[in-house]
Structure formats: C-alpha cells, structure tokens
Amino acid sequence: MIARHLWVSAVVFSLVGCAVSSRGPEEPDPIHDPVHIAQLSRLLPADAILLGEQHDAPDHQRIHRLMVETLAARQTLAALALEMASQGQSTEKLGPTAGEDQVRAALQWDNAAWPWTAYGPVVMAAVRAGVPVVGANLPPARWREAMTDTGFDRLLSGPALKAQQQNIRLGHCGLLPESQISPMTRIQIARDVSMAQTVTRAALAGKTVLLLAGSGHVDRILGIPQHLPPGFKVKTVLLHAEQASVATNSVAQFDHFWPARPAPVIDYCANLTARQLTQPF
C-alpha cells in the first residue's frame, strides 16, 4: 500500500501548483520556431542542458521535440535523458527503425504516469536520429530505501533542505502528514541524484546531453545541479508561461527562462483532497 501512495504522491507533486492559465492556440510545427532555436544556440557549448518543464503543458513537450531535432541535426546530441523513465532503461540496443512498442518496452514506459501521447513524439525523434534515450529517474523499487537514508539530508545545505521540505508540503497541498515530510524529501533528493548520475554517465566530449524533467528537478539551488561533478558544464532552462513574470529569487535558480504557452487550468489540490478522503496517505 505504501508504494502506491508514494507513486501517487510523486505524480501529484510534479503537477500541483503549476497550471496558471488556459491553453493557447493550436501548436505550431516544432521545426518552424526560430525564437527557441536561437535561444538554444546561446546555451552551447554545454555538457548537458536540463530543460525544466510542466508535465501537463503541451507546448513544453513541443519545445522538447524541437530541441532534440535541432541538436540531432547538428550531430551534437549525446543522449536524451528522461525523468519519465527509470535509471537503467535505455533504447541503446535499438536501431533508428524501431517501432514505438519496442521503444516503450525498452524504457519500461509507464503510460499511466507519463502519457505516451505527450512524450512519444520527442522520444521517437531521438530514436529516429540514432540518439540513445535513457531513463534517469530513481526506480520505484528504491524509493523505500531512500526514505530512511538520512545521508540524503546532508546532500543539501541546511537552508536548501528546508526549502525542499517546504516544496514537498506545498506540492502535496498541505495534506501530507508531517511525519512523511522528511522521507518524501529524501526521495526527491534521491531522484535528483539518480538523474545527475545518468546525465554524467551519458556525457560525451563535444556533445550535449539533453535532460527533460520537472522544473523543480533542474533548480540550481535545490535540484540536479547540486549533485553533478565539479567542472561539469550544465545549463538549466525554465519553461514558463509567456505572460507570467519571473520571480526575482528565480534568477539564481535557473540560467535561462524560455517563454511557452501555459497548461490548462486544473485544480490538482482539489483532486488530491478528494483522493485523500477515500484513500488517505
């Protein structure tokens, strides 16, 4: 039972508090986007680019595909790393003509958590370009162990750890029992460590690893960059609603801010509250 509750918590935390407006007009063709292509060029060279997204924002996934196609066309994409698949899963043994079913099987894709309709196009763009797609997230089988490993508490500074704990509270709409705040924070940090390890292993000289993950994971102060080796050149990008202002304290958290159309408005806290009434954490 605890494993299913942790899965629900992780998915909700990745979504809650993100939607800010209604969806914009129909998405343009990714290959005709000179604004984001120019922005990408300003990030290079880099060992890795961490692209922070909102998981339910279709325009963010469009930009994912644009980045993959542009870097692959330049033959500078070392790998596509994903929060949406577990560490150890890879398409490396598949050829560029592999079918979608083969790719999903290789990545052990969880369609309930990560709809293939949203992420399939970017994954297949990398596969078709002959670029390996690698899972980066902490496998669920390791979550329970991470919950009790106090060593993760020491991987962030005191203020950063408290900030991460507060993010867990807010991400669960204040419904998570206080006794679960530290264990859930350790899972979050463990996931960041896992993704940092994957990005580091996938790096190739003269090329760039592109990681797709929720915006909280690519935060320079709290997330993946804290766990990368010294000298590893990484750029972090926050995708945000065009009309949304960027908070002053966010400037230190992300290297670049790219405009994107917002996601549909969904009250995830209301949904979580209703779920808790029938299936409490």
C-alpha positions as CSV (number, residue, x, y, z in Angstrom):
1,M,0.0,0.0,0.0
2,I,2.8,2.4,0.9
3,A,4.4,2.0,-2.6
4,R,1.2,3.0,-4.3
5,H,0.7,6.0,-2.0
6,L,4.3,7.1,-2.8
7,W,3.6,6.8,-6.5
8,V,0.5,9.0,-6.2
9,S,2.5,11.5,-4.1
10,A,5.3,11.7,-6.6
11,V,2.9,12.3,-9.6
12,V,0.9,14.8,-7.7
13,F,4.0,16.7,-6.5
14,S,5.2,17.0,-10.1
15,L,1.9,18.6,-11.1
16,V,0.4,20.6,-8.2
17,G,0.6,24.3,-8.3
18,C,1.8,24.6,-11.9
19,A,-1.2,25.4,-14.1
20,V,-1.7,29.2,-14.4
21,S,-3.9,29.8,-17.4
22,S,-5.8,28.2,-20.3
23,R,-4.1,26.6,-23.2
24,G,-3.2,28.8,-26.2
25,P,-4.0,28.2,-29.9
26,E,-3.0,25.1,-31.8
27,E,0.6,24.2,-31.6
28,P,3.0,25.3,-34.4
29,D,5.2,22.9,-36.2
30,P,8.3,22.4,-34.0
31,I,10.7,22.8,-36.8
32,H,9.5,26.4,-37.5
33,D,10.4,28.1,-34.2
34,P,13.4,30.4,-34.8
35,V,13.0,32.0,-31.4
36,H,13.7,28.9,-29.4
37,I,16.4,27.7,-31.9
38,A,18.2,31.0,-31.3
39,Q,17.9,30.5,-27.6
40,L,19.3,27.0,-27.8
41,S,22.3,28.3,-29.6
42,R,23.1,30.6,-26.7
43,L,23.3,27.7,-24.3
44,L,26.1,25.9,-26.2
45,P,28.6,24.5,-25.7
46,A,27.4,22.6,-22.7
47,D,28.0,19.1,-21.3
48,A,24.3,19.0,-20.5
49,I,21.1,21.1,-20.8
50,L,18.5,20.5,-18.2
51,L,15.1,21.5,-19.6
52,G,12.6,22.1,-16.8
53,E,9.0,21.6,-17.8
54,Q,5.5,21.4,-16.5
55,H,4.3,17.9,-17.2
56,D,0.8,18.8,-18.4
57,A,1.8,21.7,-20.7
58,P,1.6,20.5,-24.3
59,D,3.7,23.4,-25.5
60,H,6.6,22.3,-23.3
61,Q,6.6,18.9,-24.9
62,R,6.6,20.7,-28.4
63,I,9.8,22.5,-27.3
64,H,11.3,19.2,-26.2
65,R,11.0,17.8,-29.7
66,L,12.4,21.0,-31.2
67,M,15.5,20.8,-29.0
68,V,16.0,17.1,-29.9
69,E,15.6,17.6,-33.6
70,T,17.8,20.7,-33.7
71,L,20.7,19.1,-31.7
72,A,20.4,15.8,-33.6
73,A,20.5,17.7,-36.9
74,R,23.8,19.3,-35.7
75,Q,25.1,15.9,-34.6
76,T,25.7,17.2,-31.2
77,L,23.1,15.3,-29.1
78,A,24.9,12.8,-26.9
79,A,21.7,11.3,-25.4
80,L,18.2,12.2,-24.4
81,A,17.7,11.6,-20.7
82,L,14.3,11.4,-19.1
83,E,12.7,11.8,-15.7
84,M,9.8,9.9,-17.3
85,A,11.8,6.5,-17.3
86,S,13.8,4.8,-14.6
87,Q,17.6,4.7,-14.5
88,G,18.9,1.6,-16.2
89,Q,16.3,1.6,-19.0
90,S,17.6,2.5,-22.5
91,T,16.9,2.4,-26.2
92,E,20.7,2.0,-26.9
93,K,20.3,-1.5,-28.3
94,L,17.5,-0.5,-30.7
95,G,18.1,0.8,-34.2
96,P,16.5,4.0,-35.7
97,T,13.8,2.0,-37.3
98,A,12.5,0.5,-34.0
99,G,8.7,0.7,-33.6
100,E,7.0,2.5,-30.8
101,D,6.1,-0.7,-29.0
102,Q,9.7,-1.7,-28.9
103,V,10.8,1.7,-27.6
104,R,8.2,1.6,-24.8
105,A,9.2,-1.9,-23.9
106,A,12.9,-0.9,-23.7
107,L,12.1,2.0,-21.5
108,Q,9.5,0.1,-19.5
109,W,7.2,3.1,-20.1
110,D,4.5,3.8,-17.5
111,N,1.7,5.3,-19.6
112,A,-0.5,5.9,-16.6
113,A,2.1,8.3,-15.1
114,W,3.5,9.7,-18.3
115,P,1.1,9.7,-21.3
116,W,2.9,8.4,-24.4
117,T,0.8,10.8,-26.5
118,A,2.7,13.6,-24.8
119,Y,6.2,12.2,-24.7
120,G,6.2,9.7,-27.5
121,P,7.0,12.3,-30.3
122,V,10.1,13.6,-28.6
123,V,11.3,10.1,-27.7
124,M,10.8,8.8,-31.2
125,A,12.5,11.9,-32.7
126,A,15.7,10.9,-30.8
127,V,15.3,7.2,-31.7
128,R,14.9,8.1,-35.4
129,A,18.0,10.2,-35.2
130,G,20.0,7.3,-33.8
131,V,20.4,9.0,-30.4
132,P,20.1,6.8,-27.3
133,V,17.2,7.6,-25.0
134,V,18.0,6.8,-21.4
135,G,15.9,6.6,-18.2
136,A,17.2,8.8,-15.5
137,N,14.7,8.7,-12.6
138,L,15.2,6.7,-9.4
139,P,13.5,3.3,-9.9
140,P,10.4,2.9,-7.7
141,A,11.9,-0.2,-6.1
142,R,14.5,2.0,-4.5
143,W,12.1,4.6,-3.0
144,R,11.5,2.8,0.3
145,E,15.3,2.6,0.9
146,A,15.7,6.2,0.1
147,M,13.0,7.2,2.6
148,T,15.0,6.0,5.5
149,D,18.5,7.0,4.3
150,T,19.4,10.1,6.3
151,G,22.5,10.5,4.2
152,F,20.4,12.3,1.7
153,D,19.6,15.0,4.3
154,R,23.3,16.0,4.2
155,L,23.5,16.5,0.4
156,L,21.9,19.9,0.6
157,S,22.8,22.9,2.7
158,G,20.5,23.5,5.8
159,P,18.5,26.3,4.1
160,A,18.2,24.3,0.8
161,L,17.0,21.2,2.7
162,K,14.3,23.3,4.5
163,A,13.3,24.8,1.2
164,Q,13.0,21.4,-0.4
165,Q,10.9,20.2,2.6
166,Q,8.6,23.2,2.2
167,N,8.2,22.4,-1.5
168,I,7.1,18.9,-0.5
169,R,4.5,20.4,1.8
170,L,3.2,22.7,-0.8
171,G,3.4,20.1,-3.6
172,H,1.0,18.0,-1.5
173,C,-1.3,20.9,-0.8
174,G,-0.6,20.7,3.0
175,L,-2.2,17.3,3.2
176,L,0.9,15.2,3.8
177,P,1.4,14.2,7.5
178,E,4.4,16.0,8.9
179,S,6.0,12.6,9.7
180,Q,6.3,12.0,6.0
181,I,7.9,15.3,5.0
182,S,11.5,14.1,5.6
183,P,11.1,10.7,4.0
184,M,9.4,12.2,0.9
185,T,12.1,14.9,0.7
186,R,14.7,12.2,0.7
187,I,13.0,10.5,-2.2
188,Q,13.1,13.9,-4.1
189,I,16.8,14.3,-3.4
190,A,17.5,10.7,-4.4
191,R,15.7,11.2,-7.7
192,D,17.9,14.3,-8.3
193,V,21.0,12.2,-7.5
194,S,19.9,9.5,-9.9
195,M,19.3,11.9,-12.7
196,A,22.6,13.6,-12.1
197,Q,24.4,10.3,-12.3
198,T,22.6,9.4,-15.5
199,V,23.5,12.7,-17.2
200,T,27.1,12.4,-16.1
201,R,27.4,8.8,-17.5
202,A,25.8,9.8,-20.8
203,A,28.1,12.8,-21.4
204,L,30.4,12.8,-24.5
205,A,33.1,15.2,-25.3
206,G,32.0,17.8,-27.8
207,K,28.3,16.8,-27.4
208,T,25.4,17.7,-25.2
209,V,23.1,15.5,-23.1
210,L,19.5,16.8,-23.0
211,L,17.5,16.0,-19.8
212,L,13.8,16.5,-19.6
213,A,12.4,16.8,-16.1
214,G,10.0,18.8,-14.0
215,S,11.2,22.3,-13.2
216,G,11.9,21.6,-9.6
217,H,14.5,19.0,-10.5
218,V,16.5,21.4,-12.6
219,D,16.7,24.1,-9.9
220,R,20.4,25.0,-9.5
221,I,20.0,25.5,-5.7
222,L,17.8,22.5,-4.8
223,G,18.0,20.0,-7.7
224,I,20.2,18.0,-10.1
225,P,23.0,20.6,-10.5
226,Q,23.8,20.2,-6.8
227,H,24.9,16.6,-7.5
228,L,26.9,17.0,-10.7
229,P,30.7,16.7,-10.5
230,P,32.9,19.8,-10.4
231,G,33.7,21.2,-13.8
232,F,30.7,19.7,-15.5
233,K,29.2,22.4,-17.7
234,V,25.5,22.4,-17.3
235,K,22.8,24.9,-18.3
236,T,19.4,25.0,-16.8
237,V,16.3,26.2,-18.5
238,L,12.9,27.0,-17.0
239,L,9.9,26.9,-19.4
240,H,7.2,29.3,-18.2
241,A,4.0,31.0,-19.3
242,E,4.7,33.9,-21.6
243,Q,2.6,36.3,-19.5
244,A,4.0,35.1,-16.2
245,S,6.6,37.2,-14.6
246,V,9.8,35.6,-13.3
247,A,10.3,36.0,-9.6
248,T,13.5,37.8,-8.5
249,N,14.7,34.8,-6.5
250,S,14.3,32.5,-9.5
251,V,17.2,34.2,-11.3
252,A,19.7,32.3,-9.2
253,Q,17.8,29.1,-9.6
254,F,17.8,28.9,-13.4
255,D,20.2,30.1,-16.1
256,H,17.6,30.8,-18.7
257,F,13.9,31.4,-18.9
258,W,12.1,30.5,-22.1
259,P,8.5,31.5,-22.8
260,A,5.9,28.8,-23.6
261,R,2.2,28.7,-23.7
262,P,0.7,27.7,-20.3
263,A,-1.1,24.5,-19.4
264,P,-4.8,24.1,-18.9
265,V,-6.1,25.2,-15.5
266,I,-6.6,22.1,-13.3
267,D,-7.1,22.3,-9.5
268,Y,-4.8,19.4,-8.5
269,C,-5.2,20.3,-4.8
270,A,-9.0,19.7,-5.1
271,N,-8.3,16.4,-6.8
272,L,-5.8,15.3,-4.2
273,T,-8.2,16.3,-1.4
274,A,-10.9,14.2,-2.9
275,R,-8.5,11.3,-3.3
276,Q,-7.3,11.6,0.3
277,L,-10.9,11.4,1.6
278,T,-11.2,7.9,0.2
279,Q,-7.5,6.8,0.2
280,P,-5.6,8.7,2.9
281,F,-1.8,8.8,2.7
